[in-house]
Amino acid sequence: MKPYYILLLLISFPFFLRAQSPLNSKNTYKIIYSRLANGKPLDDQQAVVVIACAQQNLISTTSVLANKAKYPFEQTIVVKPSNNLFQIADLSPGNQISTEDPTAIGKQNFEISQETKVILGYTCKKAITVVNSNKIELWFTTDAGLKAAPTALGQNLGLVLEQVRNGNTMLKASKIESIKNQKLINVAAQSNASTDALTYKDLLWKSRFTTLSIFKNETINFVAKPESNDSIFRYAGGTVIARKVKFPDYSTPPTAFVDLTEQSNGDAYDRTGSVFIIPTDKKISLLDALKGSVKELPVYDNGNGTQYQGVVATADYNPVIELMRFFTPFGVGKYNDLKLKDKNWADQVYYRQDISDLYPVLNGKEMWVAVFVGNYDKGGHKVSLNITMHKDGRATDKKETILPIFNSTNVMEMAGQEYGTMFSSDKGLEVTFSLSKDLKNAKLRYITTGHGGWGGGDEFVPKENTIWLDGKIVTAFTPWRQDCGSYRLSNPASGNFESGLSSSDLSRSNWCPGTVTNPNLINLGDLEAGSHTVKVTIPLGKREGSSFSAWNVSGILIGTE
C-alpha cells in the first residue's frame, strides 16, 4: 500500500470509530449528563439522568433514582408523542404534588445554526434560544432516532447531548446505555396531587424553607384596656403585641429573615416600629414591665436630669434584642382613596430583614417575639409577621456569642417609658459589660434613627454618631437617608407642601416612611475577657417649646469565642 493511502486510512480511522448507529426505538436508554461551569466539572452537583424511550422521558438525578435525595426534590416527565409536560415534586415523605402543561414544549422556538460538532460519536447541530434574557445553546442529533433532553427545552429537536447557558454553564452527555425492565411512570396516577402551575411553584418554593407564622393581620393600636388571648398578648395600651415562639434547632446556621407586612387601620402617620426578642435569662426582663409597670426596669442615669428605664444591660437585666427597625408609611391601605393623578397606591408595605447573624441566640429555644408600633390611634395599624429559616450549609464549629448591650427605642412609650434624649449630655449612652471569655472578631450590630419631626428636629438634621470602646473612638458617621422619595406610592396620606414636595419625599436621619432601617456592623476587633465599656455620643438638637429630639439606637455585640 502506498504511503498516501496509509496516511488517509490513519486519518479516517478515528472517525470510523466515533460513528454511531441509531438507537433501537424499542429499547429504553439512560443518558447521563455531567454538570460543568467554565469547562470544569461541578463535583458538588448531582448528575442529570434522563430515562428515555418511545413513550416517555423521565428527567431526574442520580440521587433521586438511588432514593438518596434530600427533600424537596423535583422530576420531569415528557409524554410522547403528545409532548405533554408533567412536573412532579416530592415535598416530604408521602407529600407529592404535580402540574401538567400540554403546550409548553410546542411553544418553544429555536434558531438552528449551521455549526456542527461530534458528541459521543453523533454529529450534532446547534439550536439557539433565549429564556429570560439567558442565551441557551442546545447541541442535538437526529441520527440517534430518539428525542430527549436534560431539561424541558428541546424535547422535540432530537437527542440533545449538550446544553450551554450563557456560554459558561453546561450539561453534557457523558454516557448512553441501554437498560431493561424499566417500567413507564403512570402519569394518570398523579391526578390526585395535580395543581395549577402557579400553585405548584409556590408550594415547591415554600417547602424549601421553614416558616414560623408569628402574627397574622393583628391590630396594633392604642386603647385603654387592650385584650390578650391565650397566645397573643397585648401591652402598653395595645401598641406592643407579643407571643412565645419555639424556634427550630439547626446543626448548621441557617439563613434567616424577618418578613413583615403593614397597612394602616386608621392611623395616617409615619410611626416607629420594631420587631424584637424579649430576653428572659436574667432576674428582670421587659416582660415584667409589660405585665406590670416601667418601674420594674433598671434605670440608666447619665446626669442630665432624666432617668431612662430598661435601656442598658445590667447584671440583672438584658435589653430587648432588636431584629428589625421599620417605619410605617403615611396611611397605606386605609387612605388609598386620597387620589392623585398617575399615582397608584400600594395596598400594603412589605419589609424584609436578614437576621442570620442573630439566629444562634434563637436556635432551638422558646423565645418571646414582639412587635411595637408607636401610635395613639384607636384604629392603629395591621401587621403580619413571619420568620423564615433557609438551610444553606454554612457549616461552622465556632461558638458564637450574642450579647444585647443597649436599646433606647422606648417600646413602652405608651406606658410611660422615657424617650431617648440621653444624648443631650456629653456622656451620651454608656454601658459597661463583662465577657467571661475572649471574643474574636467582635462586631457591634448598631441600628440608629434620629427623631424630632419639625424643621429643626433631629429627624431632618444630619447628626454624627460616634461609637467609643474603652475610651477610644471606634467609628464616627452620619446616618442619613436620601432615597425617601422612592417610596411615594406607599404614602397616600403624605402631606404636600407649597414647594411641591411631599412629606414622605424628605430625607431623614437614617429612615424613610415605609422602609426598614438596616443595621451597621461596626468592627470592634478581638476583645479580651473582662469588663469593657461602649459609649454612643450624638449632638442632640435643643428643645424648641414642646418639641424635642431623640435618638433610637440599639446595640448587640456579636463575636466568636
N, C-alpha and C positions, 0 to 999 in steps of 0.2 A: 504494500500500500504506500502511495506517495505521501511524503510528509504533509502536504497541503491537506489531504483528506483526513489524515490522522488528527491534525490540528482542529479541523472543522468538527470532527466527531467529539473531540475532547471539550470543545466549547459548547456543543449542543447537549452533551450528556447530562449536566445538571438540570437542564430544562425538562428533559425526559423524566428525570426522577421526580421533579416537582409536579408534573402534570397529574391531575386528579380526575377520577371518573365521577359521574353524577352519583349522588346518594340514592339508595333504594327507597322509593316512595312508600313502600310498605313497612319500613323499619322506623324505629324511634331512635333519635340521636340526642346525645348530651354534648352541648357545646360549652366549654369553659372559657370565660373572659377574665383576663387579668386587668387590674386597675393600675394605671400609671399616671404620674404627674411629671411634666417636663422630662419625659423619657425614662424616669426612674420608677421602679415598682413601689406601690404603696403597701408595705408589709402589714400595716395595721388595719387594712381594709379587706373585707371578705370578697372573694372572687364571685362574680356573677355567673350563675349557671342557668342555661336555657335547655329545657327538655322539649324537643320539637318532633312532631310527626305530622301526618297529613290532616289530622282532625283538629289539633290544638297545639299551642305553645304555652309552656309554663316558664315564667321568668322568676327566678328565685336566687338564693345564695347558698354557698357551701354549708354555712352554719344552720340555716333553716332546714335544709334537706337532711342534715345529720341530727336534727332535733336538739341542737345546742344553742339556738338563737335566743337572745335576750328579748323580752317583751318591751315594747310592742315591735312587731315586725310585719312586713308587707310583701305580698306576692302579686304577680300579674298573670292573667290568663287571656290568651287570644284564641277565640273560637274560629275555626276556618271551615269553609271559605267565606263566611259572612263577615269576618274581621270584627266580630263583636268583642269589645274590650271589657274585661272584668278586673277590678282591683279588690283584693281581699286582705284585710288586716286582722291579725290576732293581737288584741289589746292586752289580754291576760289569759291564763288558762280557762278555757270554756267561754271566752268572750270574744267572738269574732264578728266583724262587720264587713260588708261588701257594697260595691256600687257597680253599675253597668253603664257603658256608653257604646251604643251601636254605631255611632257616626264619627268618632274621634279619628280613627285611622284613615277613613275615607277622605277626611278634610285636609290631610297632610299634603303639602306642596313642596316639591324639590326641584332644584336646578341640577340637571345631570351634566357633569363635566366630561371632557374628552380624555382626562387623565386616567391612567390605569396603573395598577401595581399588583404583584402576586403576594397573596397571603395564604399560608398553609396549602400551597400548590394550586390555588384558584386565582384566575385573573379577575381582578375586581375593578369596578368603576366607582367614581366618586359622585355622590349626591350631596347637595348643599342646601341647608335650610336655616332659618333664623327663628329662635324661640326666645321670647322676652329679651331681645337685643343680643342674645348669645349666638354666635355662629357655630353651627353644628355640621360636621362633615361625616358622612357615612360611606364607608367603603364596602361595597356589596358585590356579590357574584350571582349571576343567573345560571351558571354552569353546574351548580350543585343539585339542582332540581328540588330545592327546599326553600321555603320562605320563613325566615325567623330573624330576630334581632335581640340585643341585650336590653333594650328598653322598648317602650311603646312606639318609638319613632322608627319608621322604615320597615314596618312589618310586611308591607306589600311590595317592597322593592325586589326582594330576593333574599339571599342569605347574607346578612350584614356581619362582617368579620372584624370590623374596626369602627369605632365611633370616637370622634375627636371634638371636644368643646373648646372653642376659643384658642385653638392651636396648642394647648398645653395639657389638657386633662383627657385621658384616653381610656376606653375599654377595648381591649384587643383579644381576639380569639387565640387561645394557646393550644387548644386540643379539641378534636371532634371524635367521638367514639359512639359506636352502635350499642344500644342497651336492649335488654329483653325483659319481658314480663312487667312492663311499665303500664299501669292502669290509667285510663283517662280520668280526669277530675270531673265529677258530676257538678257542673255549674248550676244546674237547676236546684240542687240541694242548698245553694246559697241564698235562695229567695227569702227565707225567714230572717236572715241577717242583712238583707238588702236595704239600702237607703239612698237618698239623693246624693249627688256628688259633693255638694257644699257641706251637708251634714257629715258625710264620710270624712272629709278633710278636717273638719272641726273636731270630731271625736278622736281621730288619729292624732292630731296635734296635741289635744288636751291630755291624751294618755301618756305623752312623753314626759310629763312633769306632774308633780303633786301640787294640788291647790287646796289651801285652807281657806274656807269661806268664813270670814270673821263677822262681818256685818253686811246686811242686805237691805237697802232702802230704809235705813234708820234715820230718824229725825234727830238733829242736834239743835236745840232751841233753848230759849230762856223762859222758864216757868217757875212759879212759886214752889210747887211741890212735884218734882219730877218723879215719875213712876218707873220702878225697876220691875223685872220679872226674874224667873228662875235662872236665866242665863245671861241677860244683858242688864247691866247696872248703869244707872244714870246719876250723875253727881254734879255739884257746882251749878245748881239751878238748871240742870239738863244740858249744860254745854260740854260735859265730858261723858262719853259712854265707854264702858269697859266690859271685857269678857275674859274669862280664863280659858287658855288655849293650850292643848298639848301639841308640841312640835315633833315631827318625825326625827328619828335618830339615824344619822348618816355616818358611815365609816370614813368616807372621804368628804371634804367640804363641798356642799352644793353651791351653785349659783342661785341666789335668792333675790326676789323682788317684792316690794310692796306695790300693790295696784289699788288705786282708789278712784272712785268716780264721785262727783259732787254736782248738785244743782240747787238753786235757790228754792226754798219753800216759803218765802215771804221776805227774808232779809235781802236788801238790794245792794249791800255794800261789800267791799273787799275786806275780808277778815283773816286774821292769823289762824292757821290750822296746824296741828301737829299729830303725827302718829307715833306712839311711844310705848315702851315696855315699862312696867312698874316693878322694880326690883323689890323683893320681899326677904332678902337674905340677911338683913340686919334687924336690929331691935325695933327701929322705926322705919316706916315706909310711907310713901304718898297715899297709899290705900288707907292708912289710919286717918289721915287728914280728910280724905274724901268722905269717909264714913262719919267722921266727927267734925273737926274744925282745923283751920290752918294753924291754930295754936299748938297742934300736935307736932308740928315740924320744927326742926332746929333752925335757929336764926343766924343769918350772916350779917354782921355789923362792921362796916368799913369806916365808921367815924363820920359819915356825912349827915347823921341825924335820923336816918331811916333804917328800919330793920326789915330784912328780906328773908322770907320764910322758904325753906326747902330748896335753896339754890345750890349749895355746895356739899360735897361729900364730907362726912364726919366719921368718927369711929363707930357711931350707932346708926348712920343713915347714908343711903345712896340716892342721889337724884335720879330722875327718870332717864331712861335710855332712849333718846330720840332717834327713831328710824327714818322719819321723813318730815320735813317742814314744807307746808304748802300754803297757798293763799287763794281764797275764794275770789272769783271774778264778780263783777257788778251784775248780779241778778240773773245769771244764765238759767234758762229754762222757764222760770216764773215770769220774767219780764220780756219774753220774746215778742210780745205784742207791741212793743215800742219800735215801730217800723222806721227804718231809714232806707232810702233808695240804694239798691245794689248791695245791701247788707243782708246776708242770710245767716242768722244767729245759730250758734251751736246749741244743741239740746242739753248738753251737759259737758263737764270738763273731766278729762281722764288724766290722772297723774301716775307716774311710774318711777320708782326709785330702786336702784341696786343696793341691797343691804347684805351682800355676800360677806363683807368684812366683819359684820356683826353676828352672823349666824352661829358661830361657835358658842356664844352665850345663850343661844336658844336651843341648840341641838339636843333633842331627846327630853327636853324639860317642859314642865307645865308653867306657863307664864301668863301674867295679866297684860293683855293688849288693849290699848285705849286710843281714842280719837278725841281731840279737842278742837272746837271751832269757837273762837271768841265772838259772842254776839248777845245783844239784849232784845232780840226779836222773838215774838211768840211763834211765828212760822219757822224762822231759822233756816236750816239747810237740811238736805237729804244726802246721805253718803252710803256708799257700798265699799267694803274693804276685803280684798283677798291678799294672801301671801302665797307666792309660788316658789317651789324648790325644784331646780333642774340639775340632774346628775350630769356632771361633765368630766369626771375622772381626775380632778385636781388633787392627786394623792399627796399627802404630807404627813410627816411624822413629828412635826413641830407642835409643841403645846402652846396654844395661843392664849394671851391674856387680854381681856376686855374689861376696862375699868371706867365706869362713869364718874366724871370729876365735877362737872358743874352744868347747870341748866337754868338760865334766868327767864325762860319763857314761862310766864305765870299762868299755867294751865288751870289754876283755880282762881283766876281773875274774878269770876262772878261769885266767888265765895270769900273774897277779901284778900287774896294773895297780892303782894306788892309788885308793881311794875319794875322792870329792870333799869332803874335810874341810878344804880350804884356807880356809874362811870362819871358822875359829877365830882367824885373825889379822885385825887391823884392815885390812890391805892387801887381804884377800879374794882375788879373782881379778882380776888386772890384766894387760892386754896392750896393747902399742904396735904399731900397724900403719902402713903408708905408702901413700898414694894418689899415683899418677903424674899424675892429672888431677883437676880439680874434680868433685865429686859433688853432684848436685842431688837434693833431696827424699829424703835418705838415711833409711833405717829400719833398726832392729835387729830381726831376726826372733829372738825370745827365747823359749825353752822352759825352764821351771823346775819341778822337783818336789822336795819335801823327803822325806827318808828317816830312819829310826830308829824301828823298829817296836815300841817299848814305850811305856808311859804317858807318860814324859817325853821321848820322842824327837820329833825334828822332823817325823816323819810325821804326828803328831797334835797338834802345837803350831803355831799360826799364826806365821809369821815374815815380817817385812817385807824385801822385796828392793829394794835401792837401786841404780840404774844411774847411773854417772858418765861424763861425756865431757869429756876435757881438764880434769879437776879440778873440774868443776861437776856438780851433781846434775841429771840429765835427768828422772828419774821415780822414784817410790818407791811400791810397792804390796805388798799381802799376798795372795799366791796361795793360794786356799783353795777346796776343792770341798765343797759341802753337799748334793749330789744323789746320793751313792753308794748310798743305799737304793733308788733307782730300778732298780738293776741286780741285785737279789737273785736273779732267775731265771737269771742266768748264773753263779751261785756256789753250786753244790750242796754243796761241801765247806767252806763258810764256817763258822767256829766260832760256837757260840751261847753267850751269857753268861747269868749268873743274872738279869741285868736284863731279859732278853727280847730284847736286841739281838743281831744277828749281826755278826761282824767286818766283813763287806762293807758293812754299813749305815753304818759310822762315817765321819765327814767327815775329809778328809785334805788335806795340803799340795799341792793342785792336781792330784790324781789320785784315781781310783776303780778298784777291781779290775774289769777287763773293759771299760775305756774308753780313748779317745785323750785325750792332753793337748794342747790346741790351743796354737799359738804366740801370743805377744803381739807386735804390730807397734808398736815404740816409735819415735816420730818423733825424728830427730836433726837435722833441718834440712839446709841446704846445707853441705857440707864442702869446704874448700879443699884443693888438692893439698899433699902433705907428710905429716908424721907426726901421728898422733892417738893418744890413749890412752883405752881403755874399761876401766872397772872395775866389778865387781859386789861388793857387800858384803851379807852376811846374818848376823844374830846367831846363830851356830851354838850349839845346845844343848850343854851339858857332858856328858862321858862319865859313865856310871854302871856301874862294874865293867867287864865286857867289852862292854857295849853303847855304841854311839856313833851320832851323827847325821852325815848327809852330804846334800849337795845336788847333783843332776844338773842342770846348766844348759848350754844351748848357745846360741851367738850367731852369726848370719850377717848381714853388712852387705849391704843391698840399696839400689841407687840408680841414677840415670841420669847419664851423662856430659854 
